[in-house]
Amino acid sequence: TTITSPSEGTTVPMGPGDFVVAARLSPPMEAGEFALLEIDGAAIGEPQKDNIWQLRNINRGEHQITIKRQTAAGKVLDVSASVAVYVLRPSIR
């Protein structure tokens, strides 16, 4: 399980904090397997069959992204290496 986008150290430009996460799952997922996206250790959404996530309105700052490959029962089969992403957003000061 490998995160293919964004790459390590990517800076998301100033804006609403939207970006796409994509992963390569090898071998392909079998029936009863799902992928789960985590940001800073917290699950984002539900486990899914797709390997692409459209993220919206992510808070500013540094975030660690990982993907877990797991069974329907929640047994973790594989975990990607963590990727650091830096989100720039306007702040009110």
Disulfide bonds with the S-S distance in Angstrom:
none
